[in-house]
Amino acid sequence: MNIIRDIQTLSEFKQNASKLVKQVRETKRPLVLTVNGKPSVILQDVEAYQEMADGASYRESVRVLKERLEYVRNGGELIPAEEVFDRLSKKTGIEF
């Protein structure tokens, strides 16, 4: 991040929105907008945001899998897949 270019006031953004949006698209760097001298919002390129969201989703999936593996390693109960699908069918009314 380049503090001089990547942090702008909301007023500056309003005056130069198209230029600053173009900057974000070209550099792929987020733009921090301030209100009353404090960071308020971040303007980010859609592709960069999608990559960040995908990464967060992946990390959450890995975290849950690690948690479940630890549960099993510590003697947690395993449920056969047929029973899981039966429970889901009863709960949702959807046949699997």
Biotite code that builds the C-alpha atoms (Angstrom):
import biotite.structure as struc

atoms = struc.array([
    struc.Atom([0.000, 0.000, 0.000], chain_id="A", res_id=1, res_name="MET", atom_name="CA", element="C"),
    struc.Atom([1.217, 3.468, -0.878], chain_id="A", res_id=2, res_name="ASN", atom_name="CA", element="C"),
    struc.Atom([-0.091, 5.719, 1.899], chain_id="A", res_id=3, res_name="ILE", atom_name="CA", element="C"),
    struc.Atom([0.031, 8.874, -0.203], chain_id="A", res_id=4, res_name="ILE", atom_name="CA", element="C"),
    struc.Atom([-1.929, 7.315, -3.095], chain_id="A", res_id=5, res_name="ARG", atom_name="CA", element="C"),
    struc.Atom([-3.994, 4.673, -1.306], chain_id="A", res_id=6, res_name="ASP", atom_name="CA", element="C"),
    struc.Atom([-5.527, 6.695, 1.518], chain_id="A", res_id=7, res_name="ILE", atom_name="CA", element="C"),
    struc.Atom([-7.927, 9.454, 0.526], chain_id="A", res_id=8, res_name="GLN", atom_name="CA", element="C"),
    struc.Atom([-10.629, 11.470, 2.187], chain_id="A", res_id=9, res_name="THR", atom_name="CA", element="C"),
    struc.Atom([-14.218, 10.783, 1.262], chain_id="A", res_id=10, res_name="LEU", atom_name="CA", element="C"),
    struc.Atom([-14.393, 14.350, -0.076], chain_id="A", res_id=11, res_name="SER", atom_name="CA", element="C"),
    struc.Atom([-11.406, 13.694, -2.367], chain_id="A", res_id=12, res_name="GLU", atom_name="CA", element="C"),
    struc.Atom([-13.054, 10.488, -3.535], chain_id="A", res_id=13, res_name="PHE", atom_name="CA", element="C"),
    struc.Atom([-16.291, 12.313, -4.351], chain_id="A", res_id=14, res_name="LYS", atom_name="CA", element="C"),
    struc.Atom([-14.360, 14.830, -6.458], chain_id="A", res_id=15, res_name="GLN", atom_name="CA", element="C"),
    struc.Atom([-12.215, 12.250, -8.269], chain_id="A", res_id=16, res_name="ASN", atom_name="CA", element="C"),
    struc.Atom([-14.242, 9.049, -8.106], chain_id="A", res_id=17, res_name="ALA", atom_name="CA", element="C"),
    struc.Atom([-13.626, 7.848, -11.656], chain_id="A", res_id=18, res_name="SER", atom_name="CA", element="C"),
    struc.Atom([-9.864, 8.528, -11.440], chain_id="A", res_id=19, res_name="LYS", atom_name="CA", element="C"),
    struc.Atom([-9.575, 6.729, -8.089], chain_id="A", res_id=20, res_name="LEU", atom_name="CA", element="C"),
    struc.Atom([-11.693, 3.765, -9.228], chain_id="A", res_id=21, res_name="VAL", atom_name="CA", element="C"),
    struc.Atom([-9.447, 3.467, -12.284], chain_id="A", res_id=22, res_name="LYS", atom_name="CA", element="C"),
    struc.Atom([-6.402, 3.546, -9.983], chain_id="A", res_id=23, res_name="GLN", atom_name="CA", element="C"),
    struc.Atom([-7.815, 0.690, -7.874], chain_id="A", res_id=24, res_name="VAL", atom_name="CA", element="C"),
    struc.Atom([-8.613, -1.368, -10.973], chain_id="A", res_id=25, res_name="ARG", atom_name="CA", element="C"),
    struc.Atom([-5.162, -0.847, -12.487], chain_id="A", res_id=26, res_name="GLU", atom_name="CA", element="C"),
    struc.Atom([-3.032, -1.287, -9.358], chain_id="A", res_id=27, res_name="THR", atom_name="CA", element="C"),
    struc.Atom([-5.220, -3.943, -7.677], chain_id="A", res_id=28, res_name="LYS", atom_name="CA", element="C"),
    struc.Atom([-4.415, -2.114, -4.418], chain_id="A", res_id=29, res_name="ARG", atom_name="CA", element="C"),
    struc.Atom([-7.308, -1.157, -2.131], chain_id="A", res_id=30, res_name="PRO", atom_name="CA", element="C"),
    struc.Atom([-8.110, 2.471, -1.452], chain_id="A", res_id=31, res_name="LEU", atom_name="CA", element="C"),
    struc.Atom([-8.805, 3.498, 2.150], chain_id="A", res_id=32, res_name="VAL", atom_name="CA", element="C"),
    struc.Atom([-11.321, 6.310, 2.450], chain_id="A", res_id=33, res_name="LEU", atom_name="CA", element="C"),
    struc.Atom([-11.308, 8.435, 5.575], chain_id="A", res_id=34, res_name="THR", atom_name="CA", element="C"),
    struc.Atom([-14.105, 10.357, 7.224], chain_id="A", res_id=35, res_name="VAL", atom_name="CA", element="C"),
    struc.Atom([-13.139, 13.005, 9.768], chain_id="A", res_id=36, res_name="ASN", atom_name="CA", element="C"),
    struc.Atom([-9.531, 11.856, 9.540], chain_id="A", res_id=37, res_name="GLY", atom_name="CA", element="C"),
    struc.Atom([-10.252, 8.235, 10.472], chain_id="A", res_id=38, res_name="LYS", atom_name="CA", element="C"),
    struc.Atom([-10.301, 5.180, 8.184], chain_id="A", res_id=39, res_name="PRO", atom_name="CA", element="C"),
    struc.Atom([-13.919, 4.447, 7.315], chain_id="A", res_id=40, res_name="SER", atom_name="CA", element="C"),
    struc.Atom([-14.244, 2.203, 4.241], chain_id="A", res_id=41, res_name="VAL", atom_name="CA", element="C"),
    struc.Atom([-12.095, 0.351, 1.754], chain_id="A", res_id=42, res_name="ILE", atom_name="CA", element="C"),
    struc.Atom([-12.644, 0.409, -1.991], chain_id="A", res_id=43, res_name="LEU", atom_name="CA", element="C"),
    struc.Atom([-11.294, -2.770, -3.515], chain_id="A", res_id=44, res_name="GLN", atom_name="CA", element="C"),
    struc.Atom([-11.011, -4.320, -6.971], chain_id="A", res_id=45, res_name="ASP", atom_name="CA", element="C"),
    struc.Atom([-13.654, -7.018, -7.492], chain_id="A", res_id=46, res_name="VAL", atom_name="CA", element="C"),
    struc.Atom([-11.139, -9.700, -8.480], chain_id="A", res_id=47, res_name="GLU", atom_name="CA", element="C"),
    struc.Atom([-8.939, -8.938, -5.472], chain_id="A", res_id=48, res_name="ALA", atom_name="CA", element="C"),
    struc.Atom([-11.990, -9.064, -3.225], chain_id="A", res_id=49, res_name="TYR", atom_name="CA", element="C"),
    struc.Atom([-13.064, -12.414, -4.705], chain_id="A", res_id=50, res_name="GLN", atom_name="CA", element="C"),
    struc.Atom([-9.586, -13.836, -4.104], chain_id="A", res_id=51, res_name="GLU", atom_name="CA", element="C"),
    struc.Atom([-9.710, -12.627, -0.513], chain_id="A", res_id=52, res_name="MET", atom_name="CA", element="C"),
    struc.Atom([-13.196, -14.081, 0.011], chain_id="A", res_id=53, res_name="ALA", atom_name="CA", element="C"),
    struc.Atom([-12.179, -17.401, -1.550], chain_id="A", res_id=54, res_name="ASP", atom_name="CA", element="C"),
    struc.Atom([-9.116, -17.520, 0.690], chain_id="A", res_id=55, res_name="GLY", atom_name="CA", element="C"),
    struc.Atom([-11.214, -16.843, 3.777], chain_id="A", res_id=56, res_name="ALA", atom_name="CA", element="C"),
    struc.Atom([-13.673, -19.562, 2.768], chain_id="A", res_id=57, res_name="SER", atom_name="CA", element="C"),
    struc.Atom([-10.833, -22.011, 2.189], chain_id="A", res_id=58, res_name="TYR", atom_name="CA", element="C"),
    struc.Atom([-9.240, -21.189, 5.551], chain_id="A", res_id=59, res_name="ARG", atom_name="CA", element="C"),
    struc.Atom([-12.585, -21.676, 7.300], chain_id="A", res_id=60, res_name="GLU", atom_name="CA", element="C"),
    struc.Atom([-13.044, -25.061, 5.595], chain_id="A", res_id=61, res_name="SER", atom_name="CA", element="C"),
    struc.Atom([-9.559, -26.153, 6.658], chain_id="A", res_id=62, res_name="VAL", atom_name="CA", element="C"),
    struc.Atom([-10.231, -24.969, 10.220], chain_id="A", res_id=63, res_name="ARG", atom_name="CA", element="C"),
    struc.Atom([-13.468, -26.969, 10.419], chain_id="A", res_id=64, res_name="VAL", atom_name="CA", element="C"),
    struc.Atom([-11.830, -30.079, 8.948], chain_id="A", res_id=65, res_name="LEU", atom_name="CA", element="C"),
    struc.Atom([-8.952, -29.855, 11.439], chain_id="A", res_id=66, res_name="LYS", atom_name="CA", element="C"),
    struc.Atom([-11.457, -29.457, 14.250], chain_id="A", res_id=67, res_name="GLU", atom_name="CA", element="C"),
    struc.Atom([-13.418, -32.518, 13.103], chain_id="A", res_id=68, res_name="ARG", atom_name="CA", element="C"),
    struc.Atom([-10.254, -34.614, 12.707], chain_id="A", res_id=69, res_name="LEU", atom_name="CA", element="C"),
    struc.Atom([-9.172, -33.668, 16.218], chain_id="A", res_id=70, res_name="GLU", atom_name="CA", element="C"),
    struc.Atom([-12.616, -34.671, 17.488], chain_id="A", res_id=71, res_name="TYR", atom_name="CA", element="C"),
    struc.Atom([-12.251, -38.119, 15.913], chain_id="A", res_id=72, res_name="VAL", atom_name="CA", element="C"),
    struc.Atom([-8.644, -38.500, 17.130], chain_id="A", res_id=73, res_name="ARG", atom_name="CA", element="C"),
    struc.Atom([-9.862, -37.812, 20.654], chain_id="A", res_id=74, res_name="ASN", atom_name="CA", element="C"),
    struc.Atom([-12.437, -40.613, 20.457], chain_id="A", res_id=75, res_name="GLY", atom_name="CA", element="C"),
    struc.Atom([-15.360, -38.681, 19.041], chain_id="A", res_id=76, res_name="GLY", atom_name="CA", element="C"),
    struc.Atom([-18.223, -40.702, 17.619], chain_id="A", res_id=77, res_name="GLU", atom_name="CA", element="C"),
    struc.Atom([-18.260, -41.436, 13.893], chain_id="A", res_id=78, res_name="LEU", atom_name="CA", element="C"),
    struc.Atom([-21.661, -41.724, 12.257], chain_id="A", res_id=79, res_name="ILE", atom_name="CA", element="C"),
    struc.Atom([-22.113, -43.873, 9.134], chain_id="A", res_id=80, res_name="PRO", atom_name="CA", element="C"),
    struc.Atom([-22.954, -41.879, 6.003], chain_id="A", res_id=81, res_name="ALA", atom_name="CA", element="C"),
    struc.Atom([-26.296, -43.702, 5.594], chain_id="A", res_id=82, res_name="GLU", atom_name="CA", element="C"),
    struc.Atom([-27.371, -42.533, 9.043], chain_id="A", res_id=83, res_name="GLU", atom_name="CA", element="C"),
    struc.Atom([-26.273, -38.971, 8.309], chain_id="A", res_id=84, res_name="VAL", atom_name="CA", element="C"),
    struc.Atom([-28.334, -38.917, 5.105], chain_id="A", res_id=85, res_name="PHE", atom_name="CA", element="C"),
    struc.Atom([-31.314, -40.484, 6.897], chain_id="A", res_id=86, res_name="ASP", atom_name="CA", element="C"),
    struc.Atom([-31.155, -37.769, 9.575], chain_id="A", res_id=87, res_name="ARG", atom_name="CA", element="C"),
    struc.Atom([-30.861, -35.049, 6.921], chain_id="A", res_id=88, res_name="LEU", atom_name="CA", element="C"),
    struc.Atom([-33.816, -36.485, 4.990], chain_id="A", res_id=89, res_name="SER", atom_name="CA", element="C"),
    struc.Atom([-35.993, -36.493, 8.109], chain_id="A", res_id=90, res_name="LYS", atom_name="CA", element="C"),
    struc.Atom([-34.890, -32.996, 9.096], chain_id="A", res_id=91, res_name="LYS", atom_name="CA", element="C"),
    struc.Atom([-35.272, -31.380, 5.653], chain_id="A", res_id=92, res_name="THR", atom_name="CA", element="C"),
    struc.Atom([-37.857, -33.576, 3.955], chain_id="A", res_id=93, res_name="GLY", atom_name="CA", element="C"),
    struc.Atom([-35.439, -34.056, 1.062], chain_id="A", res_id=94, res_name="ILE", atom_name="CA", element="C"),
    struc.Atom([-34.594, -37.550, -0.148], chain_id="A", res_id=95, res_name="GLU", atom_name="CA", element="C"),
    struc.Atom([-30.920, -38.205, -0.730], chain_id="A", res_id=96, res_name="PHE", atom_name="CA", element="C"),
])
